[in-house]
C-alpha cells in the first residue's frame, strides 16, 4: 500500500476508534460490544471475497523485469504483437505482454482484437478464420503477419518472462486456456497467465494450480463497455476473487487507487500495472511494488537522460 493509502486507512480507523471511545463513555460497554459484533463479520466478509493466493511459486522469476506491452512495438515499422516487436523486446532484455486468441482450426493467434479491422485494416474475426486464412492478413500496413504463440515463445526461452493474456470469445474459455497451457508446456520460457475473464482463472485454479494466475481489471464505471451494472461492480471491485483466488491483480495504472486493489495488496496479492506510458509512471509502479507493463518509450534511454 502507498503512504497516502496508509495515512487514509489510519485516519479512518483512528476516527472510528475515537468515536467508539467517546460513545463508550456515553453508552457504556453495550455499544462497544455491538460495534465489534458488526465489524468482525464485515472484516471476515471482505477477506473472504477479496483475498487471493499468497507466495505462489515462481513469482521471483517475474520480479525486477519490465514488460513491453504487446511486444516492444514502434509504429510504423514495428507493429504491435508482431515477431519483430517480440524479438526486439527479448534482445533488449525486456519481458513482454501478449494476447492469445483461438482460430477456427485451433491455433493460437497472438493478436489483441478478435476483430482485425484496427490492426489489419480489413474485416475479419480471428475465431472465424483458419490459420491459413489468417496468414493473408498484414499488420498495420507492413509485411508482417499475425504470429502464432509457438513462434513467439522460442524468442523468450532462457530470457525474460512473458505475461500471457488469454482472450476468450463466444464461450471458448476452457478450450482456449487448455490449448494455451499445452503450448506453453513445450517451451522453457517463464511466464504468468492473466485474463479479464474470471472463467479462465477458474479453469487454471482447477486444472493447473501451479501456474501463476492474474485477474485483469480496471474501473468499469469509467469504461462500461456495454456490461450490466452487476458485472461492472464485480469486475471493478474484484469480487470474482472469491472463486478465482488469483496470485496477482493486473489493474489499469490510472485506476490503481481503487480501494479493492489496496485491500488485495494489503492481504498479500501481488499487483501488475498497465499500461505505463512514461518513466515517471514506471518508477511509481515499481515503487508501489507492482510489475510494470510499458509502451511508447524506452526505459533504458529514459534512465540515462
SULGIMO-V939054 format. One record per backbone hydrogen bond with DSSP energy under -0.5 kcal/mol. CO is the residue of the C=O (numbers start at 1). NH is the residue of the N-H. Records with the same first field share a line. If there is no record, write none. Layout:
# SULGIMO-V939054
CO: NH  NH
This chain:
# SULGIMO-V939054
2: 6
3: 7
4: 8
5: 9
6: 10
7: 11
8: 12
9: 13
10: 14
11: 15
12: 16
13: 17
14: 18
15: 19
16: 20
17: 21
18: 22
19: 23
20: 24
21: 25
22: 26
23: 27  28
24: 28
27: 30
28: 31  32
29: 33
30: 34
31: 35
32: 36
33: 37
34: 38
35: 39
36: 40
37: 41
38: 42
39: 43
40: 44
41: 45
42: 46
43: 47
44: 48
45: 49
46: 50
47: 51
52: 54
56: 59
58: 61  62
59: 62  63
62: 65
66: 95
67: 294
68: 71  97
70: 81
71: 73
74: 78
77: 79
78: 74
79: 82
81: 147
82: 86
83: 87
84: 88
85: 72  89
86: 90
87: 91
88: 92
89: 93  94
90: 93
95: 68
96: 163
97: 70  71
98: 165
99: 111
100: 167
101: 103  109
103: 106
107: 103  109
108: 149
109: 101  111
114: 116  126
115: 118
116: 120  121  122
117: 121
119: 140
124: 116
125: 128
126: 104  129
129: 104
130: 134
131: 135
133: 136
134: 137
138: 140
139: 142
144: 139
147: 110
148: 151  152
149: 153
152: 155
153: 156
154: 157
156: 159
161: 96
162: 164  192
163: 98  165
164: 166  194
165: 100  167
166: 168
169: 172
172: 176
173: 177
174: 178
175: 179
176: 180
177: 181
178: 182
179: 183
180: 184
181: 185
183: 186
184: 187
188: 158
190: 162
192: 164
193: 214
194: 166
195: 216
196: 198
197: 200  201
198: 202
199: 203
200: 204
201: 205
202: 206
203: 207
204: 208
208: 211
212: 193
213: 247  248
214: 195  216
215: 250
217: 252
218: 220
219: 223
224: 227
228: 232
229: 233
230: 234
231: 235
232: 236
233: 237
234: 239  240
235: 238
238: 241
239: 242
240: 243  244
241: 245
246: 53
247: 270
248: 215
249: 251  272
250: 217
251: 274
252: 255
253: 256
255: 258
258: 262
259: 263
260: 264
261: 265
262: 266
263: 267
264: 269
265: 268
270: 249
271: 291
272: 251
273: 293
274: 253
276: 295
278: 282
279: 283
280: 284
281: 285
282: 286
283: 287
284: 288
285: 290
286: 289
291: 273
292: 67  294
293: 276
294: 69
297: 299
298: 302
299: 303
300: 304
301: 304
302: 305
